Amino acid sequence: MHSMTRAVIPPAPRAGIVDDMERDDNRRGYERDETDALHQLVRHLVADGDRQVRLAVRRARRTLGEMTGQGVAA
């Protein structure tokens, strides 16, 4: 007599979600980090400050008194 039960064959092993994510990450290549954005901002601020100094036509650096507003004659 034939048996009515069927042998259950598990599916072939596959890579999991982590492997899929790792492959996708490797495909995208090297990723820059947050410090690049910070360095870009600092470069912009330095360039802006340099531009403002050129426009002000100052030849000497400001003193601490000038920067804090103390000791400046009105």
Short mmCIF file of the C-alpha atoms (twelve columns), coordinates in Angstrom:
data_MODEL
# 
_entry.id   MODEL 
# 
loop_
_atom_site.group_PDB 
_atom_site.id 
_atom_site.type_symbol 
_atom_site.label_atom_id 
_atom_site.label_alt_id 
_atom_site.label_comp_id 
_atom_site.label_asym_id 
_atom_site.label_seq_id 
_atom_site.Cartn_x 
_atom_site.Cartn_y 
_atom_site.Cartn_z 
_atom_site.pdbx_PDB_model_num 
ATOM 1  C CA . MET A 1  0.000  0.000   0.000  1 
ATOM 2  C CA . HIS A 2  1.115  3.527   -0.719 1 
ATOM 3  C CA . SER A 3  1.695  5.846   2.182  1 
ATOM 4  C CA . MET A 4  -0.292 9.052   2.172  1 
ATOM 5  C CA . THR A 5  2.394  11.010  3.985  1 
ATOM 6  C CA . ARG A 6  4.763  13.102  1.967  1 
ATOM 7  C CA . ALA A 7  8.334  13.760  2.881  1 
ATOM 8  C CA . VAL A 8  8.819  17.469  3.513  1 
ATOM 9  C CA . ILE A 9  11.960 18.723  1.825  1 
ATOM 10 C CA . PRO A 10 13.256 21.951  3.320  1 
ATOM 11 C CA . PRO A 11 14.062 24.711  0.850  1 
ATOM 12 C CA . ALA A 12 17.635 25.144  -0.235 1 
ATOM 13 C CA . PRO A 13 19.610 27.400  2.105  1 
ATOM 14 C CA . ARG A 14 19.722 31.064  1.115  1 
ATOM 15 C CA . ALA A 15 21.606 34.042  2.365  1 
ATOM 16 C CA . GLY A 16 19.756 35.951  5.041  1 
ATOM 17 C CA . ILE A 17 18.821 39.628  5.218  1 
ATOM 18 C CA . VAL A 18 22.177 40.504  6.765  1 
ATOM 19 C CA . ASP A 19 24.036 38.998  3.821  1 
ATOM 20 C CA . ASP A 20 21.763 40.882  1.414  1 
ATOM 21 C CA . MET A 21 22.434 44.147  3.243  1 
ATOM 22 C CA . GLU A 22 26.189 43.499  3.277  1 
ATOM 23 C CA . ARG A 23 26.214 42.797  -0.471 1 
ATOM 24 C CA . ASP A 24 24.238 45.994  -1.112 1 
ATOM 25 C CA . ASP A 25 26.625 47.993  1.087  1 
ATOM 26 C CA . ASN A 26 29.663 46.548  -0.700 1 
ATOM 27 C CA . ARG A 27 28.095 47.349  -4.069 1 
ATOM 28 C CA . ARG A 28 27.643 50.998  -3.057 1 
ATOM 29 C CA . GLY A 29 31.296 51.306  -2.132 1 
ATOM 30 C CA . TYR A 30 33.060 53.593  0.332  1 
ATOM 31 C CA . GLU A 31 30.817 56.050  2.167  1 
ATOM 32 C CA . ARG A 32 32.061 59.381  3.436  1 
ATOM 33 C CA . ASP A 33 31.312 60.200  7.044  1 
ATOM 34 C CA . GLU A 34 29.931 63.217  8.889  1 
ATOM 35 C CA . THR A 35 33.328 64.852  9.310  1 
ATOM 36 C CA . ASP A 36 33.333 65.714  5.607  1 
ATOM 37 C CA . ALA A 37 30.242 67.869  6.087  1 
ATOM 38 C CA . LEU A 38 31.828 69.527  9.134  1 
ATOM 39 C CA . HIS A 39 35.055 70.242  7.244  1 
ATOM 40 C CA . GLN A 40 33.060 71.722  4.362  1 
ATOM 41 C CA . LEU A 41 31.207 74.005  6.796  1 
ATOM 42 C CA . VAL A 42 34.450 75.113  8.464  1 
ATOM 43 C CA . ARG A 43 36.054 75.845  5.071  1 
ATOM 44 C CA . HIS A 44 33.005 77.931  4.152  1 
ATOM 45 C CA . LEU A 45 33.119 79.861  7.431  1 
ATOM 46 C CA . VAL A 46 36.856 80.521  7.096  1 
ATOM 47 C CA . ALA A 47 36.424 81.734  3.520  1 
ATOM 48 C CA . ASP A 48 33.546 83.971  4.611  1 
ATOM 49 C CA . GLY A 49 35.608 85.376  7.483  1 
ATOM 50 C CA . ASP A 50 38.551 86.027  5.170  1 
ATOM 51 C CA . ARG A 51 36.235 87.821  2.744  1 
ATOM 52 C CA . GLN A 52 34.827 89.996  5.506  1 
ATOM 53 C CA . VAL A 53 38.328 90.905  6.658  1 
ATOM 54 C CA . ARG A 54 39.306 91.923  3.117  1 
ATOM 55 C CA . LEU A 55 36.208 94.097  2.886  1 
ATOM 56 C CA . ALA A 56 36.948 95.728  6.237  1 
ATOM 57 C CA . VAL A 57 40.460 96.608  5.045  1 
ATOM 58 C CA . ARG A 58 41.920 95.997  8.498  1 
ATOM 59 C CA . ARG A 59 45.666 95.787  8.606  1 
ATOM 60 C CA . ALA A 60 46.069 94.737  12.238 1 
ATOM 61 C CA . ARG A 61 44.361 92.031  14.242 1 
ATOM 62 C CA . ARG A 62 41.741 93.110  16.706 1 
ATOM 63 C CA . THR A 63 42.752 93.355  20.328 1 
ATOM 64 C CA . LEU A 64 40.921 91.488  23.065 1 
ATOM 65 C CA . GLY A 65 39.462 94.779  24.206 1 
ATOM 66 C CA . GLU A 66 38.041 95.442  20.746 1 
ATOM 67 C CA . MET A 67 36.552 91.960  20.560 1 
ATOM 68 C CA . THR A 68 34.882 92.153  23.982 1 
ATOM 69 C CA . GLY A 69 33.878 95.806  23.768 1 
ATOM 70 C CA . GLN A 70 35.897 96.682  26.863 1 
ATOM 71 C CA . GLY A 71 38.378 99.487  26.769 1 
ATOM 72 C CA . VAL A 72 37.171 100.887 23.450 1 
ATOM 73 C CA . ALA A 73 36.794 104.650 23.497 1 
ATOM 74 C CA . ALA A 74 33.433 105.786 22.226 1 
# 
